[in-house]
């Protein structure tokens, strides 16, 4: 089993939070779940910055590390199979959905990723074999009716409603001769801190008099990964004969718990990362490879294919 973090996507131009050149070092703070849910002003702020940064985030291309993992999947070098369970699905699933889900009787997984950028999928890895632990940044969820929305279409609406505001921000940035700084969750740092004039579209599927608002289908800081998703990852780790962690400091518990599970089960753990990780700090027994993900994984594929 592989567990990937932001370090595998930095070579695609997407910054991380905790790396040695990470966003935290620039003083950036992530969006907090409760602030987004409870404060319209914070939603205006998020979507304002997203109008400047998200297109670049969405247009990022996979790098050689993503391509190497896709190739390792195709070669059968990564991935596990384990028995299916109702614990791997959202509560209150429709019977038809569960009947379809259980038709094979088993699940397959090659990767758990902390990333929300979708670059593993773009590189050719199969979506059904990847658990996107923290969700997908290309999809929006209505907080009232639960319907999903395409983020590309939503940004078309945002841009149309806020053309003057966006034009002004880009003009001020150019005049000041400074760069907007893309952030790990797809928005960007900009100099303006007034977002009161931003118009944010509501859900178009809600049938109530007061339609709900949309949020990226991701786990913001302060929120919890859905339990059924965690259960599925635990089952995959339990079925593995080794766990390879790539490009993650393992600082957040949402990912580190799977390393803890592997250690408790006596499953060998290898870590490919630049910099110390939580596993080493806590003295877990691991094989540590200090190096960039892309070149190292590419060399690994080359060695397998030459045999």
Secondary structure, DSSP 8 states (H G I E B T S, - for coil): -EEE-GGGTGGGT---SSSTT-GGGGT----BHHHHHH-HHHHHHHHHHHHHHHHHHHT----HHHHHHHHHHHTTSS-EEEE--GGGS-TT--HHHHHHHTTSSEEEESEEE---S-HHHHTT--GGGEEETTEEEEEEEETTT--EEEHHHHHHHHHHHTHHHHHHHHHHHHHHT---EE-TTS-EE-S----TT------SS--SSS---EEEEE--BTS---HHHHHHHHHHHHT-S-EEEES----SHHHHHHHHHHHHTT--EEEEESS--HHHHTT---EEEES-HHHHHHHHHHHHHH-
